[in-house]
Amino acid sequence: MSPIVSQSKSLKMGQIRQKAKDLGIDPGQMSKTELIHAIQRAEGYTTCFGTAQGWCQYDNCCFRSDCLR
């Protein structure tokens, strides 16, 4: 399982699509949330993107800043 690296700013959709492709995921017509969930599953993490309500326990998640918005 590769670690998720902390990012202080949000990732662009192109970066998310590339991360998915690097993991063998075909982004196709997935929404941003669907794609991030697929990445989280592939990396062995909880598919929690978009469920945070102002707090997140995963300080090192590269999707954290987007999730907390």
TIKE-819521 format. One record per residue: y, z, x of N, C-alpha, C in turn. Coordinates in Angstrom, 2 decimals. Example, Ala and Ser with C-alpha at 12.3 -4.5 7.8 and 13.67 -1.06 7.14 Angstrom:
// residues 2
@n_c2 -5.69	n_c3 7.80	n_c1 13.19	ca_c2 -4.50	ca_c3 7.80	ca_c1 12.30	c_c2 -3.30	c_c3 7.80	c_c1 13.20 .
@n_c2 -2.25	n_c3 7.08	n_c1 12.85	ca_c2 -1.06	ca_c3 7.14	ca_c1 13.67	c_c2 0.03	c_c3 7.87	c_c1 12.90 .
***
This chain:
// residues 69
@n_c2 -1.17	n_c3 0.00	n_c1 0.85	ca_c2 0.00	ca_c3 0.00	ca_c1 0.00	c_c2 1.23	c_c3 0.00	c_c1 0.89 .
@n_c2 2.11	n_c3 -0.97	n_c1 0.72	ca_c2 3.31	ca_c3 -1.03	ca_c1 1.54	c_c2 4.38	c_c3 -0.12	c_c1 0.95 .
@n_c2 5.16	n_c3 0.54	n_c1 1.80	ca_c2 6.18	ca_c3 1.45	ca_c1 1.29	c_c2 7.33	c_c3 0.69	c_c1 0.66 .
@n_c2 7.93	n_c3 1.31	n_c1 -0.31	ca_c2 9.14	ca_c3 0.76	ca_c1 -0.91	c_c2 10.30	c_c3 1.34	c_c1 -0.12 .
@n_c2 11.14	n_c3 0.46	n_c1 0.38	ca_c2 12.26	ca_c3 0.88	ca_c1 1.22	c_c2 13.49	c_c3 1.15	c_c1 0.37 .
@n_c2 14.20	n_c3 2.20	n_c1 0.71	ca_c2 15.39	ca_c3 2.59	ca_c1 -0.03	c_c2 16.50	c_c3 1.55	c_c1 0.11 .
@n_c2 17.18	n_c3 1.28	n_c1 -0.94	ca_c2 18.31	ca_c3 0.36	ca_c1 -0.96	c_c2 19.47	c_c3 1.07	c_c1 -1.64 .
@n_c2 20.66	n_c3 0.96	n_c1 -1.05	ca_c2 21.81	ca_c3 1.60	ca_c1 -1.67	c_c2 22.42	c_c3 0.70	c_c1 -2.74 .
@n_c2 22.16	n_c3 -0.61	n_c1 -2.69	ca_c2 22.68	ca_c3 -1.50	ca_c1 -3.72	c_c2 21.53	c_c3 -2.22	c_c1 -4.40 .
@n_c2 21.81	n_c3 -2.77	n_c1 -5.55	ca_c2 20.74	ca_c3 -3.40	ca_c1 -6.32	c_c2 20.29	c_c3 -4.70	c_c1 -5.68 .
@n_c2 19.02	n_c3 -5.03	n_c1 -5.91	ca_c2 18.45	ca_c3 -6.27	ca_c1 -5.42	c_c2 18.81	c_c3 -7.41	c_c1 -6.36 .
@n_c2 19.03	n_c3 -8.56	n_c1 -5.81	ca_c2 19.29	ca_c3 -9.76	ca_c1 -6.61	c_c2 17.96	c_c3 -10.28	c_c1 -7.13 .
@n_c2 18.00	n_c3 -11.03	n_c1 -8.22	ca_c2 16.78	ca_c3 -11.54	ca_c1 -8.84	c_c2 16.00	c_c3 -12.41	c_c1 -7.86 .
@n_c2 16.68	n_c3 -13.19	n_c1 -7.03	ca_c2 16.00	ca_c3 -14.01	ca_c1 -6.03	c_c2 15.20	c_c3 -13.17	c_c1 -5.05 .
@n_c2 15.76	n_c3 -12.02	n_c1 -4.67	ca_c2 15.07	ca_c3 -11.11	ca_c1 -3.75	c_c2 13.84	c_c3 -10.50	c_c1 -4.44 .
@n_c2 13.99	n_c3 -10.18	n_c1 -5.71	ca_c2 12.87	ca_c3 -9.59	ca_c1 -6.46	c_c2 11.76	c_c3 -10.62	c_c1 -6.62 .
@n_c2 12.13	n_c3 -11.87	n_c1 -6.93	ca_c2 11.13	ca_c3 -12.94	ca_c1 -7.04	c_c2 10.39	c_c3 -13.14	c_c1 -5.71 .
@n_c2 11.14	n_c3 -13.10	n_c1 -4.60	ca_c2 10.51	ca_c3 -13.29	ca_c1 -3.29	c_c2 9.55	c_c3 -12.14	c_c1 -2.98 .
@n_c2 9.96	n_c3 -10.92	n_c1 -3.31	ca_c2 9.09	ca_c3 -9.75	ca_c1 -3.09	c_c2 7.80	c_c3 -9.93	c_c1 -3.90 .
@n_c2 7.93	n_c3 -10.41	n_c1 -5.12	ca_c2 6.76	ca_c3 -10.64	ca_c1 -5.97	c_c2 5.85	c_c3 -11.69	c_c1 -5.33 .
@n_c2 6.42	n_c3 -12.80	n_c1 -4.90	ca_c2 5.64	ca_c3 -13.86	ca_c1 -4.27	c_c2 4.92	c_c3 -13.35	c_c1 -3.03 .
@n_c2 5.61	n_c3 -12.53	n_c1 -2.23	ca_c2 5.00	ca_c3 -11.95	ca_c1 -1.03	c_c2 3.79	c_c3 -11.10	c_c1 -1.37 .
@n_c2 3.77	n_c3 -10.55	n_c1 -2.58	ca_c2 2.64	ca_c3 -9.73	ca_c1 -3.03	c_c2 1.60	c_c3 -10.53	c_c1 -3.81 .
@n_c2 1.80	n_c3 -11.86	n_c1 -3.87	ca_c2 0.84	ca_c3 -12.71	ca_c1 -4.58	c_c2 1.05	c_c3 -12.77	c_c1 -6.08 .
@n_c2 2.23	n_c3 -12.39	n_c1 -6.53	ca_c2 2.55	ca_c3 -12.41	ca_c1 -7.96	c_c2 3.35	c_c3 -13.67	c_c1 -8.27 .
@n_c2 2.94	n_c3 -14.41	n_c1 -9.29	ca_c2 3.69	ca_c3 -15.58	ca_c1 -9.74	c_c2 4.75	c_c3 -15.11	c_c1 -10.73 .
@n_c2 6.03	n_c3 -15.15	n_c1 -10.35	ca_c2 7.08	ca_c3 -14.64	ca_c1 -11.24	c_c2 7.25	c_c3 -15.42	c_c1 -12.52 .
@n_c2 6.88	n_c3 -16.70	n_c1 -12.51	ca_c2 6.96	ca_c3 -17.51	ca_c1 -13.72	c_c2 8.24	c_c3 -17.26	c_c1 -14.50 .
@n_c2 8.10	n_c3 -16.94	n_c1 -15.76	ca_c2 9.24	ca_c3 -16.69	ca_c1 -16.65	c_c2 9.39	c_c3 -15.21	c_c1 -16.97 .
@n_c2 8.87	n_c3 -14.34	n_c1 -16.09	ca_c2 8.97	ca_c3 -12.90	ca_c1 -16.34	c_c2 10.43	c_c3 -12.45	c_c1 -16.32 .
@n_c2 10.72	n_c3 -11.49	n_c1 -17.17	ca_c2 12.04	ca_c3 -10.86	ca_c1 -17.14	c_c2 12.12	c_c3 -9.99	c_c1 -15.89 .
@n_c2 13.30	n_c3 -9.54	n_c1 -15.57	ca_c2 13.49	ca_c3 -8.68	ca_c1 -14.40	c_c2 12.61	c_c3 -7.43	c_c1 -14.50 .
@n_c2 12.61	n_c3 -6.79	n_c1 -15.65	ca_c2 11.83	ca_c3 -5.58	ca_c1 -15.84	c_c2 10.34	c_c3 -5.86	c_c1 -15.72 .
@n_c2 9.86	n_c3 -6.93	n_c1 -16.35	ca_c2 8.44	ca_c3 -7.29	ca_c1 -16.26	c_c2 8.03	c_c3 -7.55	c_c1 -14.81 .
@n_c2 8.89	n_c3 -8.24	n_c1 -14.08	ca_c2 8.60	ca_c3 -8.58	ca_c1 -12.70	c_c2 8.56	c_c3 -7.33	c_c1 -11.82 .
@n_c2 9.51	n_c3 -6.44	n_c1 -12.02	ca_c2 9.53	ca_c3 -5.19	ca_c1 -11.25	c_c2 8.30	c_c3 -4.34	c_c1 -11.58 .
@n_c2 7.92	n_c3 -4.29	n_c1 -12.83	ca_c2 6.70	ca_c3 -3.56	ca_c1 -13.21	c_c2 5.47	c_c3 -4.16	c_c1 -12.53 .
@n_c2 5.40	n_c3 -5.49	n_c1 -12.46	ca_c2 4.28	ca_c3 -6.16	ca_c1 -11.79	c_c2 4.26	c_c3 -5.80	c_c1 -10.30 .
@n_c2 5.42	n_c3 -5.75	n_c1 -9.68	ca_c2 5.52	ca_c3 -5.37	ca_c1 -8.27	c_c2 5.08	c_c3 -3.92	c_c1 -8.10 .
@n_c2 5.56	n_c3 -3.04	n_c1 -8.97	ca_c2 5.18	ca_c3 -1.63	ca_c1 -8.89	c_c2 3.67	c_c3 -1.47	c_c1 -9.02 .
@n_c2 3.04	n_c3 -2.17	n_c1 -9.96	ca_c2 1.58	ca_c3 -2.12	ca_c1 -10.12	c_c2 0.88	c_c3 -2.61	c_c1 -8.86 .
@n_c2 1.33	n_c3 -3.74	n_c1 -8.32	ca_c2 0.70	ca_c3 -4.33	ca_c1 -7.14	c_c2 0.79	c_c3 -3.40	c_c1 -5.93 .
@n_c2 1.85	n_c3 -2.60	n_c1 -5.86	ca_c2 2.02	ca_c3 -1.67	ca_c1 -4.74	c_c2 1.40	c_c3 -0.31	c_c1 -5.01 .
@n_c2 0.81	n_c3 -0.15	n_c1 -6.19	ca_c2 0.13	ca_c3 1.10	ca_c1 -6.51	c_c2 1.04	c_c3 2.20	c_c1 -7.03 .
@n_c2 2.20	n_c3 1.81	n_c1 -7.51	ca_c2 3.15	ca_c3 2.81	ca_c1 -8.04	c_c2 3.13	c_c3 2.83	c_c1 -9.57 .
@n_c2 3.73	n_c3 3.83	n_c1 -10.13	ca_c2 3.90	ca_c3 3.93	ca_c1 -11.57	c_c2 4.88	c_c3 2.85	c_c1 -12.03 .
@n_c2 4.62	n_c3 2.25	n_c1 -13.17	ca_c2 5.52	ca_c3 1.23	ca_c1 -13.70	c_c2 6.64	c_c3 1.91	c_c1 -14.48 .
@n_c2 7.51	n_c3 2.55	n_c1 -13.73	ca_c2 8.53	ca_c3 3.39	ca_c1 -14.34	c_c2 9.92	c_c3 2.76	c_c1 -14.38 .
@n_c2 10.10	n_c3 1.57	n_c1 -13.81	ca_c2 11.43	ca_c3 0.96	ca_c1 -13.78	c_c2 12.00	c_c3 0.86	c_c1 -15.19 .
@n_c2 13.24	n_c3 1.28	n_c1 -15.33	ca_c2 13.93	ca_c3 1.20	ca_c1 -16.61	c_c2 13.69	c_c3 2.38	c_c1 -17.53 .
@n_c2 12.93	n_c3 3.36	n_c1 -17.08	ca_c2 12.64	ca_c3 4.51	ca_c1 -17.94	c_c2 13.41	c_c3 5.77	c_c1 -17.52 .
@n_c2 14.07	n_c3 5.72	n_c1 -16.36	ca_c2 14.82	ca_c3 6.89	ca_c1 -15.89	c_c2 15.99	c_c3 7.16	c_c1 -16.84 .
@n_c2 16.23	n_c3 8.41	n_c1 -17.07	ca_c2 17.35	ca_c3 8.78	ca_c1 -17.93	c_c2 18.32	c_c3 9.63	c_c1 -17.11 .
@n_c2 18.87	n_c3 8.97	n_c1 -16.05	ca_c2 19.85	ca_c3 9.64	ca_c1 -15.19	c_c2 19.24	c_c3 10.38	c_c1 -14.02 .
@n_c2 17.92	n_c3 10.39	n_c1 -13.90	ca_c2 17.25	ca_c3 11.10	ca_c1 -12.81	c_c2 15.97	c_c3 10.38	c_c1 -12.46 .
@n_c2 15.69	n_c3 10.32	n_c1 -11.14	ca_c2 14.46	ca_c3 9.70	ca_c1 -10.67	c_c2 13.92	c_c3 10.47	c_c1 -9.48 .
@n_c2 12.62	n_c3 10.74	n_c1 -9.49	ca_c2 11.99	ca_c3 11.50	ca_c1 -8.41	c_c2 11.70	c_c3 10.65	c_c1 -7.18 .
@n_c2 11.77	n_c3 9.33	n_c1 -7.31	ca_c2 11.42	ca_c3 8.42	ca_c1 -6.21	c_c2 12.66	c_c3 8.00	c_c1 -5.42 .
@n_c2 13.04	n_c3 8.82	n_c1 -4.46	ca_c2 14.23	ca_c3 8.56	ca_c1 -3.67	c_c2 14.13	c_c3 7.31	c_c1 -2.81 .
@n_c2 12.92	n_c3 6.89	n_c1 -2.46	ca_c2 12.75	ca_c3 5.75	ca_c1 -1.56	c_c2 12.46	c_c3 4.43	c_c1 -2.27 .
@n_c2 12.58	n_c3 4.38	n_c1 -3.56	ca_c2 12.28	ca_c3 3.16	ca_c1 -4.31	c_c2 13.42	c_c3 2.15	c_c1 -4.17 .
@n_c2 13.07	n_c3 0.91	n_c1 -3.84	ca_c2 14.10	ca_c3 -0.12	ca_c1 -3.66	c_c2 14.74	c_c3 -0.54	c_c1 -4.99 .
@n_c2 14.16	n_c3 -0.15	n_c1 -6.11	ca_c2 14.70	ca_c3 -0.49	ca_c1 -7.42	c_c2 15.51	c_c3 0.65	c_c1 -8.04 .
@n_c2 15.61	n_c3 1.75	n_c1 -7.33	ca_c2 16.20	ca_c3 2.98	ca_c1 -7.87	c_c2 17.62	c_c3 2.81	c_c1 -8.40 .
@n_c2 18.49	n_c3 2.17	n_c1 -7.62	ca_c2 19.89	ca_c3 2.05	ca_c1 -8.06	c_c2 20.00	c_c3 1.24	c_c1 -9.35 .
@n_c2 19.21	n_c3 0.18	n_c1 -9.49	ca_c2 19.20	ca_c3 -0.60	ca_c1 -10.74	c_c2 18.64	c_c3 0.24	c_c1 -11.89 .
@n_c2 17.61	n_c3 0.99	n_c1 -11.61	ca_c2 16.93	ca_c3 1.78	ca_c1 -12.64	c_c2 17.85	c_c3 2.87	c_c1 -13.20 .
@n_c2 18.63	n_c3 3.46	n_c1 -12.34	ca_c2 19.50	ca_c3 4.56	ca_c1 -12.77	c_c2 20.77	c_c3 4.10	c_c1 -13.48 .
@n_c2 20.99	n_c3 2.79	n_c1 -13.52	ca_c2 22.20	ca_c3 2.27	ca_c1 -14.20	c_c2 22.05	c_c3 2.28	c_c1 -15.68 .
***
